Amino acid sequence: MVLGIGALAIIAPWFFRWYFICAGLMIGRTNMAQLKEDDVSDRLERLMGPKSASESA
């Protein structure tokens, strides 16, 4: 039971963040989704590193 409550405490913020983003999109509010998209794009750019000259040509 203690492990279940601990896992719930870790997973719940992640789940509800995505839930509110999806609920907002269903009623036409795109602000939270846009912020999350920008955050994910920034993270992907950092993971991929700077683009080399051969990729941009």
Phi, psi and omega in degrees: 000321179295320178294322179295317178293320177296318178295321179296321179294331180277319186277327186303313180299320178296312182298311184290330175299310179294325178299313181292327175297313180295317179297320178296320178295325180293332180257008173094010178261117186252001186298310181296322179294320179295318178297318180293321178298316178298319179296315180294319179298318178297318179296318179296320178297320178293323179290322182284337180080178180293145179284140179277166182295329181289331180284328183278346182271000000 
